[in-house]
Amino acid sequence: MKSLSATVFALAVLWGPAAASGFETELQQAEDNFAEVRIAEGIGVPVPVPSAAMPESAAGMPDIFGYFEALAPSEPEARELGGLEKGATALTRPAGEVLYSVDLAKVRNAYLRTSRTFKTSRGTMVHVSGSKASNCPDGGNGCKDKEKFFLVLTTDKGESFFARAMEIVNWGIFMSGSKTFSIDGEKYTVKVKANASTPENSTLEVKGPRGVALTASLKDLGDAVAARGVDVRLSKNYKLAYGNEIVQGPQGARFTQKMLVLMIPFPVEDATNYFILEAADIKPGGVMFPELDRGHGFRINGGTLEIFRLN
């Protein structure tokens, strides 16, 4: 997340027209775990091929695409702390002082409700955020990371709408993308205007029936997402986020029941990558993620994530 990496559009950044389809089945499966955020009924997120593809070698191609690609997170394997399950006394590096204790239920999917918002004519608040799918548009994993970023619109009614980042990017004559959603019976169109010289200053625009409802730079959006995280200071400063995994495929994007912990270096301007940890890998006995931080361990007990020092 370099700048927003944009966290996440930058985030997990994020980014034709598309047909609608329902996700009622997926909704029912994820409902209990998803902290009041659900897919809007009858709304799908098909993934069409953009009408104009960006030539890989086009002269003057803006850095925004390489910028998105640079946001690729590290996904470190969990390594169980030797002997911790059998008793701290057997450890060569026993678990030490607990530095952070996070109630995961309270922060679940909080990153979706950023301060970057707009209201519909009926007064529904819509929060703009970003995230990253764990796979590619075709359901596989052979694509570049820039194909996994999504813009996410979440209403205060608990509905979420997805727009794949690369579908809504606009740059010169090469790309002219946008996506339109129906919220409260009104049409809202989102697009990103690429800034070739300073990608973090690329602009997100949301236009509704009364004109422009929201504009924000990718950096602004990244900062807003990061602000929803929990401050954690280890060998460097991080923002911790927790939420449901997003997967995509030919029929669109959806949330799954898999829960993820994100560790985002902060401030985002100084971040070169971030870390995605599968909650299921964080055992009650404790694990460590060497690629993330060799001096601290993680464990989840009864819905509480503890980060502790290794002695």
Secondary structure as UniProt FT lines:
FT   TURN            3..11
FT   HELIX           24..30
FT   TURN            31..33
FT   TURN            35..36
FT   STRAND          38..39
FT   TURN            41..42
FT   TURN            56..57
FT   TURN            59..60
FT   HELIX           64..69
FT   TURN            70..71
FT   STRAND          79..80
FT   TURN            82..83
FT   HELIX           84..86
FT   HELIX           88..90
FT   STRAND          95..103
FT   HELIX           104..107
FT   HELIX           110..112
FT   STRAND          117..119
FT   TURN            121..122
FT   STRAND          125..132
FT   TURN            137..138
FT   HELIX           145..147
FT   STRAND          149..155
FT   TURN            156..157
FT   STRAND          159..164
FT   HELIX           165..167
FT   STRAND          169..171
FT   TURN            172..174
FT   STRAND          175..176
FT   STRAND          179..183
FT   TURN            184..185
FT   STRAND          186..193
FT   HELIX           199..201
FT   STRAND          203..208
FT   TURN            209..210
FT   STRAND          211..217
FT   HELIX           218..227
FT   STRAND          230..233
FT   STRAND          237..249
FT   TURN            250..251
FT   STRAND          252..265
FT   HELIX           268..270
FT   STRAND          275..278
FT   HELIX           279..281
FT   TURN            284..285
FT   STRAND          287..289
FT   TURN            290..292
FT   STRAND          293..301
FT   TURN            302..303
FT   STRAND          304..310
//
